[in-house]
Amino acid sequence: MQVYAKWTDLRARAPIAVALGMFDGVHIGHQRIVHRAVELAKAEGGTSVVFTFRNHPLSVLAPQSLPLQVGSNELREQVLASFGVDILLAIPFTRELAQQSPEEFLAMLRRYLAPHYVVTGPNYTFGKKGKGTRRMLLRLGAKYGFHAEICPAVLRDGRPVSSTRIRALLSKGDLAEANALLGNPFSFIGRVVHGERRGRTLGFPTANLMIPDTQAMLPNGVYAAHVYLDGGKLDGLVNIGNNPTFEGDTRRIEVHIRDFDAMLYNKAIRVAFLQKLREEKKFASAEELVRQIQKDRLAAETVWAQMG
């Protein structure tokens, strides 16, 4: 998948099917839109394009109302590539862009992409103050040279799947339901930072990841996970929390990778959370902590075996 961070003339890739949306977390509702664009492009030997923004529009329009991210831009890129998308066009959302009318936005699409198909969801809006709606997209398609297709919302338990709903599930720790709505395990990509090296001393070396203030995250606790590193998938035992046994004061993610002892400092790893094993707990001694980690690893082995 090719990735562009600014408007780029892609008209030579015709016929183009473009999917429009923020795609935060790329949940099963987003996936319906993306898969449809890929399907339309392949049917005509064309190019599938996902058009989105690198930053949420509210980061410019109303920073105080900016929602936490379900998934980072890097994670979104990885997931979209796995779906067979040909091109990701992810541009910065700016104040200048916020002033464009819906018609000006569609004119930009025609100028740089000239799509044959535009696919989006029922709640997508575009142009200044979100005045462009699905009805406008359907009505103006012929004028701007494309056929618009609005994918219906994906429902679970009678309610639309949404990033907002997934954020709420993550916040209260309902990992199973969040993963069902995402269509994949909730994942976090972070760069490994230096820690206190206590895990190595205890016989369970860990890779430490900081949690950005902008990131939606699960509650503190111990989780079974898969860890993606250098194209491979490994088994991980993960603690989210402050390390209370050693009076820690910084919330972070500590990842112990089974049968792995290489240095990972400054490397980016992807952690996919499979199941919560227990709450975070303060132990009376390091020895007591080690005994519990051994029990955690046994519990995690059952999850790893079930999840492949």
C-alpha positions in Angstrom: 0.0 0.0 0.0 1.3 3.4 -0.9 0.8 6.2 1.6 0.6 10.0 0.8 0.4 12.8 3.3 -0.7 15.6 1.0 -3.1 16.0 -2.0 -1.5 14.0 -4.8 -2.7 13.7 -8.4 -3.7 10.1 -8.7 -6.0 10.4 -11.7 -3.8 8.1 -13.8 -4.8 5.2 -11.5 -8.3 5.2 -12.8 -10.9 3.8 -12.3 -10.6 4.8 -8.6 -12.9 3.8 -5.8 -12.4 6.0 -2.7 -13.5 5.3 0.8 -14.1 8.4 3.0 -13.9 8.5 6.8 -11.7 8.9 9.8 -11.5 5.1 10.4 -10.3 5.4 14.0 -9.7 1.9 15.2 -10.9 0.5 11.8 -13.8 -1.3 13.4 -16.3 -3.6 11.7 -18.4 -0.7 10.5 -15.3 0.9 8.9 -14.3 -2.4 7.4 -17.6 -2.7 5.5 -16.8 0.6 3.8 -13.2 -0.2 3.0 -13.9 -3.7 1.8 -16.6 -2.3 -0.5 -14.2 0.2 -2.0 -11.6 -2.5 -2.6 -14.2 -4.7 -4.2 -15.4 -2.0 -6.6 -11.8 -1.2 -7.6 -10.9 -4.8 -8.2 -14.0 -5.5 -10.3 -12.9 -2.9 -12.8 -9.1 -3.4 -12.6 -8.8 0.0 -10.8 -7.3 1.4 -7.7 -8.7 1.5 -4.2 -8.0 4.7 -2.2 -8.8 5.5 1.4 -9.0 9.3 2.0 -8.8 10.4 5.6 -7.1 12.9 7.9 -3.9 12.5 9.9 -5.5 14.4 12.9 -9.1 14.4 14.1 -11.0 17.6 12.9 -11.8 18.4 16.5 -8.1 18.8 17.2 -8.4 22.0 15.2 -12.0 23.0 15.7 -12.6 22.2 19.3 -9.5 20.7 21.0 -11.3 20.6 24.4 -13.7 18.1 22.9 -11.1 15.9 21.2 -11.9 12.2 21.8 -9.3 9.7 22.8 -7.9 7.7 19.9 -8.9 4.0 19.6 -6.0 3.4 17.3 -3.0 5.4 16.2 -2.3 6.5 12.6 0.4 3.8 12.4 -2.1 1.1 13.4 -4.7 2.4 11.0 -2.1 2.2 8.2 -1.2 -1.4 9.1 -4.8 -2.6 9.2 -5.8 -0.9 6.0 -2.8 -2.4 4.2 -3.9 -5.9 5.4 -7.3 -5.3 3.7 -5.7 -4.9 0.3 -6.1 -1.1 0.0 -3.9 0.2 -2.8 -3.4 3.8 -1.6 -3.9 5.7 1.7 -4.2 9.4 1.3 -4.1 10.9 4.9 -3.7 14.6 4.9 -3.5 17.1 7.8 -6.8 18.7 8.8 -6.2 22.4 8.9 -8.2 25.6 9.6 -8.0 26.4 5.8 -9.5 23.0 5.1 -12.2 23.6 7.7 -13.3 26.6 5.7 -14.0 24.7 2.5 -17.6 24.4 1.4 -18.9 20.9 0.7 -18.7 21.7 -3.0 -15.1 22.8 -2.7 -14.2 19.6 -1.0 -15.8 17.6 -3.8 -14.0 19.7 -6.4 -10.7 18.8 -4.7 -11.6 15.1 -4.8 -12.4 15.4 -8.5 -9.2 17.4 -9.2 -6.8 15.0 -7.5 -8.6 11.6 -7.7 -11.5 11.9 -10.2 -13.1 8.9 -8.5 -15.5 6.7 -10.3 -16.9 5.5 -6.9 -17.1 7.2 -3.5 -18.0 4.9 -0.6 -18.7 6.1 2.9 -21.0 5.5 5.9 -24.3 7.0 6.9 -22.9 9.5 9.4 -20.1 10.9 7.2 -20.1 14.7 6.8 -17.8 17.0 4.9 -17.2 20.6 4.2 -17.5 23.7 6.5 -19.3 22.9 9.7 -20.1 19.4 8.4 -22.8 20.7 6.1 -22.1 18.1 3.5 -24.2 15.0 4.2 -24.8 11.6 2.6 -27.8 13.1 0.8 -25.7 15.8 -0.7 -23.1 13.2 -1.7 -25.7 11.1 -3.5 -27.2 14.2 -5.2 -23.9 15.8 -6.4 -22.2 12.6 -7.5 -23.2 13.0 -11.1 -22.1 16.6 -11.2 -18.6 15.7 -9.9 -18.3 12.5 -12.0 -18.7 9.7 -9.5 -21.3 7.2 -8.2 -21.8 7.6 -4.4 -22.5 4.5 -2.3 -23.6 4.8 1.3 -22.9 1.6 3.3 -25.5 1.0 6.1 -24.2 1.0 9.6 -23.2 -2.4 11.1 -25.4 -3.2 14.1 -24.5 -5.2 17.2 -27.2 -5.8 19.7 -29.4 -3.5 17.7 -27.1 -0.5 18.0 -24.6 0.9 15.4 -21.0 0.0 15.9 -19.0 3.2 16.4 -15.6 4.4 17.7 -17.4 6.2 20.5 -19.0 3.0 21.6 -15.7 1.2 21.6 -14.0 3.9 23.6 -16.6 3.4 26.3 -16.1 -0.3 26.3 -12.4 0.1 26.7 -12.7 2.6 29.5 -14.9 0.2 31.5 -12.7 -2.8 30.7 -15.1 -4.8 28.5 -12.3 -6.1 26.3 -14.3 -9.0 24.8 -17.1 -6.7 23.5 -14.6 -4.1 22.3 -12.7 -6.8 20.3 -16.0 -8.0 18.8 -16.8 -4.5 17.6 -13.3 -4.0 16.3 -13.2 -7.3 14.5 -9.7 -7.8 15.8 -8.0 -7.6 19.2 -7.7 -4.1 20.5 -4.1 -3.1 19.7 -1.6 -0.5 20.7 1.7 0.4 18.9 4.4 2.0 21.0 8.1 2.5 21.0 10.1 0.7 23.7 11.6 2.9 26.3 14.1 2.3 29.1 12.6 1.0 32.4 14.0 0.1 35.8 15.2 -3.3 34.5 13.4 -4.9 37.5 11.7 -7.5 35.3 15.0 -8.8 34.0 16.3 -9.1 37.6 13.1 -11.0 38.5 13.5 -13.4 35.5 10.7 -11.8 33.5 12.3 -9.1 31.2 9.8 -6.6 29.9 9.5 -4.1 27.1 8.2 -0.8 28.5 5.8 1.4 26.5 4.5 4.8 27.5 0.7 5.6 27.1 0.1 8.9 25.3 -2.5 11.2 26.8 -4.4 11.0 23.5 -4.8 7.2 23.6 -7.8 5.2 24.7 -6.6 2.4 27.0 -7.9 -0.5 29.0 -8.0 -0.2 32.9 -5.0 -1.3 34.9 -4.5 -5.1 35.1 -2.7 -8.1 33.7 -3.6 -9.3 30.2 -2.7 -12.1 27.8 -1.6 -10.6 24.5 0.0 -11.2 21.1 3.0 -9.1 20.3 3.9 -8.2 16.7 7.6 -7.6 16.1 9.6 -7.6 12.8 6.9 -9.3 10.9 6.4 -12.1 13.5 3.8 -12.9 16.1 4.9 -13.7 19.7 3.0 -14.5 22.9 3.0 -11.7 25.5 2.0 -11.2 29.2 1.2 -7.5 29.7 0.8 -5.4 32.7 -1.0 -2.0 32.5 -0.4 0.2 35.5 1.9 2.0 37.9 3.9 -1.0 39.3 2.6 -0.5 42.9 4.8 -3.2 44.4 7.8 -0.9 43.7 5.9 2.3 44.4 5.8 3.3 40.8 4.1 6.6 39.9 4.0 6.5 36.1 1.3 4.5 34.3 2.8 2.5 31.5 2.5 -0.8 29.6 5.0 -3.6 30.5 5.3 -6.4 28.0 6.9 -9.7 28.9 7.4 -11.7 25.7 7.5 -15.5 26.1 10.9 -17.1 25.2 12.3 -13.8 24.1 15.3 -11.9 25.6 16.6 -9.6 22.9 17.0 -5.8 23.6 14.1 -3.9 22.1 14.9 -0.3 23.1 13.6 2.3 20.7 11.8 -0.4 18.5 8.1 -0.1 17.7 6.0 -3.1 18.8 2.3 -3.8 18.4 0.5 -5.3 21.4 -2.9 -7.0 20.7 -4.8 -7.5 23.9 -6.6 -10.9 24.0 -8.0 -11.3 27.5 -7.7 -9.8 31.0 -6.3 -12.2 33.6 -6.5 -10.3 36.8 -6.4 -6.8 38.4 -3.1 -5.1 39.2 -2.1 -5.7 42.8 0.6 -4.6 45.2 2.6 -7.5 46.6 4.4 -7.7 49.9 7.7 -8.7 48.3 9.4 -9.3 45.0 9.3 -13.1 45.7 5.5 -13.0 46.0 5.3 -11.0 42.8 7.4 -13.6 41.0 5.1 -16.4 42.2 2.1 -14.5 40.9 3.7 -13.8 37.5 4.4 -17.6 37.2 0.7 -18.2 37.8 -0.2 -15.4 35.3 1.9 -17.0 32.6 0.2 -20.4 33.1 -3.2 -18.7 32.7 -2.0 -16.9 29.7 -0.8 -20.1 28.0 -4.4 -21.3 27.9 -5.4 -18.0 26.2 -2.5 -18.2 23.7 -3.4 -21.7 22.8 -7.0 -20.8 22.2 -6.2 -17.7 20.2 -3.5 -19.3 18.1 
